[in-house]
Each structure stands twice: as structure tokens, then as C-alpha cells.
Amino acid sequence: NFYIPMSNKTGVVRSPFEYPQYYLAEPWQYSLLAAYMCMLILLGLPINFMTLYVTIQHKKLRTPLNYILLNLAFANHFMVLCGFTVTLYTSLHGYFVIGQTGCYV
């Protein structure tokens, strides 16, 4: 387990894989995080896709600096698809519902 049990105001420390972690933050804060992740997903996917598409379609844009930007757009696209969606899903539930196996992957 990667989590560190620590004392809090209720004295209850639970595994982040089994129970909602509402003793760490209020449920509305998890909802706010989910809304923020949803906004990042909705904005990040089309912006990164358009950056990749335009750079690949137009040969004039294939410069060394744009290859660096293309690499950043690709990495950010991967982060939006894999990282932000997991954060959105887990913040909607209040805990890491994918479990320890999902954490290791």
C-alpha cells in the first residue's frame, strides 16, 4: 500500500481503494474537482487533436521547434485520455475505485 495512515479529526483512516475519502475533503470538493477535470477533458482533446492534425497536414509547419510542440501536444493528449479521465472517474466516487491493480497499471 502506498498510502500513509495519519490521524485526522474523526480518527478514522481508511484505504483509498475501498471507501470514499470524505474525511480528507468534503464531497462538494470532489465534485468541483470532477467538474474541473471534465472541463480539461472537453478543452484538451480538441485543442491537442487540432494541433496534431494541422502540424501533420501542412508541410511548412514541420520545423524543429514545431516537432517539440507536436511532441508536447501528443504527450498532453495522452495525459488527457489516460490521466484526467481516471481522476474524473475517481473524484466522482470519492475514492480510487479502480483498486490496487489499477494503481499498479
N, C-alpha and C positions, 0 to 999 in steps of 0.2 A: 504494500500500500504506500502511496506517495503522500497521503495527507498526514498532517501533524495534528494530533488531538491537542486542543487547547481549551482553557476554561473560558466560559462566557457567562452572560448574566443568568441564563437558565441552568447552567451546569450540565446541559445535555450536549454531547458531542456524538454525531452520527457519521457514518460512512457517506461520502459524497456519491456513492454508487447505488445506494439503497433508499434513501429518504430525501425529501425536499430539505434544502438548506436554509429554511426561513429564519433560523436563529442568526445567520450571518447577515442577511439583508431582508427587508420587508418584501412581500410578494409584489407590490407595485414597482419596486426597483428592478425585479426580474422582468416584469412586463415592459418596463421602459428600455431595458437592455435588449429585449426581443424586438421591440419596435425600431430601435436604432440599428440592429443587425439587419432587419428587413429592409430598411432604407438603404443601407450599404449594399445589400444584395441587388436591390432594384436599380440602383445607380451604377454599381460597379460592373455588373455583367454587360450592359450595352456599351458603356464607355470603353471598357477593355476590349470587347469584341470589335468595336469600330476602329480602335487604334490598330489592332492586329490586321483587320481586313484592309484598311486603307494603306497601311505600310506594305503589305504583301502585293496589293493590286497595282500600285504605282511604283515603277522602277526608279523614278527620280528621288524617291524617299529612301532608297536603300543606301544610306550613308553610315559610316561607323557610329556616329552619335545616335542615329535612329535605331541601329541594331541594339544599342544599350537600352533605349526606350522601349523597343519591342520586347526585349528580354524582361524588363520590369513589368510591362503590360501582361506578358504571359504568366509571370510569377504571381502577379496580383489576381489575374483571372483564376488561377489555380487556388489561391487563398480564398477568394470569394466562394468558389464552388465547394471547397472542402472544409475550410476553417469557419467561415461565417455561418454556413448552414448548420453545422454541428452546434455552434454557440447559440444560434437562434432556437434550435430544437431543444437543447438542454435548458435554456433560460425560460422557455415556455413551461417546462415541467418543474423547474426549481432545483434540479439536480442532474447529474450526469447519467442519463437513462441508458446510455449505450453500454455501461458497465466497464469492468476492468479490461475485458478483451478489447472493447472499442478504444480504450485508453492506450493500450499497448500498440494497436494498429496505428 
